[in-house]
Amino acid sequence: MRAFASPTFRTRASGRSLESPGAVKKRAARILAALSESIPDAKVELDSSNPLELLMATILSAQCTDERVNQVTPKVFSRFRTAEDYAEADRAELEALIRPTGFFKNKARHLIGCGQALVTHFNGMVPETMEALTSLPGVGRKTANVILGSYVGEPAIVVDTHVKRMANRLGLTKSQDPNKIEEDLQHLFPKAQWTVGAQRLLLHGRYVCLARRPNCQACVLYEDCGWEGKRKPT
């Protein structure tokens, strides 16, 4: 693992770095505490009842909202219940079912390939290690961390577009690379809070710290945010 390079934290007025690595870590703790109050029940918003369903739903969620995926998956999950079902799926039928999620041809290929890999290498079961999960078609670290954190119970930091935006705006990272952001947050967050802390960042980014029009008026992190684009309270 690379050495941790503490992100600088700047004010809009001076642009000067204000924080030591220790201060960033203390601020990260305050951020986690504030989010635990504002989002006490931080769960993955993709509907699923088992690891296979969550795996397939997460693959479908690429460049698509969880809300849209949740509209599609009931029919998918009622038709395809096991890894074998996905492995043997008729591509045209599967594409038709998942079309609303976008990029449906690639996603259908990934779902079928994932099912085949699960049958061939894992006895039809969803594996429980990063190495094994990322060997599956269509599965990267983000998807693997969703499974590890939500079902395996292993501390895992999911870095999606919301977490990426939040980590940068809050000065918790200097990177745009998801893997490096994950490492930076691992250094700043207690391991026991990796999963829930990252999920709270994600939900705060989804509902409050929006990409285009962040709701700074309702932000519990306002005092600990040094983002140059944040809006002054009225």
Phi and psi in degrees as a GROMACS rama.xvg file:
@    title "Ramachandran Plot"
@    xaxis  label "Phi"
@    yaxis  label "Psi"
@TYPE xy
-69.1563  157.248  ARG-2
-66.6542  143.22  ALA-3
-78.3859  124.588  PHE-4
-104.056  109.822  ALA-5
-60.8424  131.973  SER-6
-69.8912  147.507  PRO-7
-82.1652  151.307  THR-8
-121.932  121.6  PHE-9
-121.429  154.128  ARG-10
-98.428  156.061  THR-11
-66.6092  -31.7415  ARG-12
-71.5838  -49.554  ALA-13
-103.307  -29.8327  SER-14
72.3161  8.89463  GLY-15
-92.2909  147.951  ARG-16
-68.9908  133.393  SER-17
-115.483  -18.1073  LEU-18
-115.714  141.1  GLU-19
-84.6119  165.69  SER-20
-54.7796  -39.263  PRO-21
-65.325  -37.3645  GLY-22
-67.7641  -37.7228  ALA-23
-61.786  -41.7227  VAL-24
-66.0284  -38.8333  LYS-25
-66.0411  -38.4548  LYS-26
-67.5561  -37.7182  ARG-27
-60.3231  -37.5185  ALA-28
-65.9761  -39.1424  ALA-29
-65.3884  -38.5518  ARG-30
-62.0756  -45.898  ILE-31
-62.2576  -40.7636  LEU-32
-64.9295  -43.1341  ALA-33
-64.5603  -41.7606  ALA-34
-69.1209  -31.0204  LEU-35
-66.0932  -28.466  SER-36
-78.2199  -41.7908  GLU-37
-81.2124  -27.143  SER-38
-131.84  72.6792  ILE-39
-67.1971  -33.0442  PRO-40
-109.048  80.3521  ASP-41
-96.0806  98.9038  ALA-42
-121.559  156.748  LYS-43
-60.6048  134.035  VAL-44
-93.5011  4.40289  GLU-45
-80.3162  127.052  LEU-46
-73.6952  131.217  ASP-47
-163.82  158.501  SER-48
-122.811  -1.79743  SER-49
-159.624  167.987  ASN-50
-59.7258  -35.7926  PRO-51
-65.0918  -44.1663  LEU-52
-62.9962  -41.7748  GLU-53
-65.8006  -39.4798  LEU-54
-59.8856  -48.9912  LEU-55
-68.9306  -37.7233  MET-56
-64.8377  -38.7234  ALA-57
-67.6624  -38.1249  THR-58
-61.2682  -41.6651  ILE-59
-68.6204  -22.9345  LEU-60
-77.8089  -6.98947  SER-61
-59.1434  123.667  ALA-62
53.8708  37.8242  GLN-63
-151.804  150.672  CYS-64
-77.1457  151.698  THR-65
-60.5472  -37.1277  ASP-66
-58.5834  -45.1745  GLU-67
-67.302  -40.9574  ARG-68
-60.1826  -42.4185  VAL-69
-65.8089  -21.4074  ASN-70
-76.6368  -26.4199  GLN-71
-92.7615  -37.7995  VAL-72
-66.4256  -27.6085  THR-73
-55.3822  -43.6181  PRO-74
-69.8607  -36.9557  LYS-75
-64.5314  -47.8946  VAL-76
-69.9184  -27.2952  PHE-77
-75.4634  -25.6158  SER-78
-89.9346  -36.696  ARG-79
-120.434  105.355  PHE-80
-103.685  -20.9556  ARG-81
-131.129  166.925  THR-82
-59.8111  -35.7686  ALA-83
-62.5617  -37.7995  GLU-84
-61.0348  -43.7395  ASP-85
-67.7159  -40.0489  TYR-86
-61.078  -32.8301  ALA-87
-104.136  11.9238  GLU-88
-65.0928  144.945  ALA-89
-75.8601  121.168  ASP-90
-59.491  -43.0427  ARG-91
-62.8529  -41.5838  ALA-92
-63.9561  -44.8972  GLU-93
-65.5617  -41.8879  LEU-94
-59.391  -41.1919  GLU-95
-63.9261  -38.0874  ALA-96
-69.7016  -36.7481  LEU-97
-100.928  3.62045  ILE-98
-48.9287  -42.2931  ARG-99
-62.2984  -15.7037  PRO-100
-82.9276  -7.3103  THR-101
81.6842  155.496  GLY-102
48.4278  40.1796  PHE-103
-67.4658  -27.5265  PHE-104
-68.5338  -47.0673  LYS-105
-64.8729  -40.4208  ASN-106
-66.1812  -39.5209  LYS-107
-62.5055  -41.2295  ALA-108
-61.5598  -40.6903  ARG-109
-68.071  -41.9454  HIS-110
-63.1575  -43.62  LEU-111
-66.9498  -45.8851  ILE-112
-63.3706  -37.1697  GLY-113
-64.6355  -44.693  CYS-114
-59.5865  -42.8148  GLY-115
-63.8716  -41.6322  GLN-116
-65.9796  -39.8305  ALA-117
-62.3035  -42.6102  LEU-118
-66.6616  -45.0626  VAL-119
-71.4452  -41.1268  THR-120
-110.716  -17.903  HIS-121
-132.193  24.8615  PHE-122
53.8278  32.5784  ASN-123
78.4903  4.83025  GLY-124
-104.38  150.179  MET-125
-75.6942  122.446  VAL-126
-68.5234  168.491  PRO-127
-126.407  27.2859  GLU-128
-130.405  154.424  THR-129
-59.3896  -45.662  MET-130
-60.5316  -45.1629  GLU-131
-69.3545  -42.9706  ALA-132
-63.1357  -43.2866  LEU-133
-75.8112  -3.63236  THR-134
-82.1282  -11.1361  SER-135
-82.1672  143.299  LEU-136
-56.9063  133.335  PRO-137
79.3636  5.74921  GLY-138
-113.597  116.176  VAL-139
-108.272  -168.474  GLY-140
-63.0791  -37.1346  ARG-141
-60.8598  -51.2007  LYS-142
-62.5527  -43.3361  THR-143
-60.7177  -40.945  ALA-144
-67.4656  -31.7237  ASN-145
-60.1406  -46.6819  VAL-146
-65.6928  -47.1885  ILE-147
-61.6233  -43.5292  LEU-148
-75.6127  -38.3144  GLY-149
-87.5188  -34.3787  SER-150
-116.155  -37.2044  TYR-151
-78.8548  -28.9116  VAL-152
83.7985  15.6735  GLY-153
-91.136  132.321  GLU-154
-53.8218  127.329  PRO-155
-152.242  136.602  ALA-156
-106.347  113.044  ILE-157
-84.9374  124.76  VAL-158
-112.758  99.2863  VAL-159
-106.368  -168.922  ASP-160
-63.2724  -32.4537  THR-161
-72.2811  -44.4957  HIS-162
-65.1804  -39.6173  VAL-163
-58.6237  -46.9486  LYS-164
-65.1263  -45.5293  ARG-165
-63.6888  -45.593  MET-166
-61.3268  -37.7969  ALA-167
-74.8584  -43.9197  ASN-168
-63.3516  -34.2697  ARG-169
-86.6469  -0.389704  LEU-170
71.1835  27.8812  GLY-171
-90.8758  -7.31689  LEU-172
-156.302  160.667  THR-173
-111.032  -0.104637  LYS-174
-101.142  154.129  SER-175
-103.385  -3.46364  GLN-176
-86.0371  121.513  ASP-177
-56.0569  -38.6148  PRO-178
-65.7063  -40.2886  ASN-179
-71.3841  -36.0876  LYS-180
-61.833  -43.0491  ILE-181
-57.7147  -44.9338  GLU-182
-63.9686  -42.7915  GLU-183
-61.672  -43.6746  ASP-184
-68.1091  -32.5507  LEU-185
-61.0741  -37.4992  GLN-186
-71.1591  -32.0988  HIS-187
-89.9524  -30.9857  LEU-188
-97.4405  140.414  PHE-189
-58.8212  141.941  PRO-190
-56.9254  -35.1361  LYS-191
-65.6985  -16.062  ALA-192
-110.236  8.32655  GLN-193
-55.7263  -52.9018  TRP-194
-67.0558  -54.7974  THR-195
-72.2161  -34.23  VAL-196
-63.9321  -45.2375  GLY-197
-66.0204  -38.1996  ALA-198
-65.7868  -36.0322  GLN-199
-68.0176  -39.5213  ARG-200
-58.7726  -44.3028  LEU-201
-59.5256  -48.6733  LEU-202
-69.2317  -35.9941  LEU-203
-63.7981  -39.7422  HIS-204
-68.5296  -33.7672  GLY-205
-71.7319  -36.0539  ARG-206
-113.413  -18.6775  TYR-207
-121.903  -60.708  VAL-208
-86.766  68.6962  CYS-209
-68.5214  157.196  LEU-210
-62.7631  -47.1253  ALA-211
-96.8424  -39.7161  ARG-212
-132.571  76.4353  ARG-213
-63.4072  139.004  PRO-214
-88.7139  72.8582  ASN-215
-62.6063  -27.1615  CYS-216
-62.7209  -29.6576  GLN-217
-103.996  11.2288  ALA-218
-87.241  121.74  CYS-219
-75.9594  -7.49996  VAL-220
-103.584  9.49031  LEU-221
-55.1098  -45.2138  TYR-222
-69.4088  -24.0531  GLU-223
-100.344  11.0027  ASP-224
-106.731  122.26  CYS-225
-106.181  17.1283  GLY-226
-61.9079  132.635  TRP-227
-66.2108  -20.7216  GLU-228
-93.9761  1.51195  GLY-229
-69.8591  151.252  LYS-230
-95.0237  141.71  ARG-231
-70.6905  141.14  LYS-232
-68.2903  146.889  PRO-233
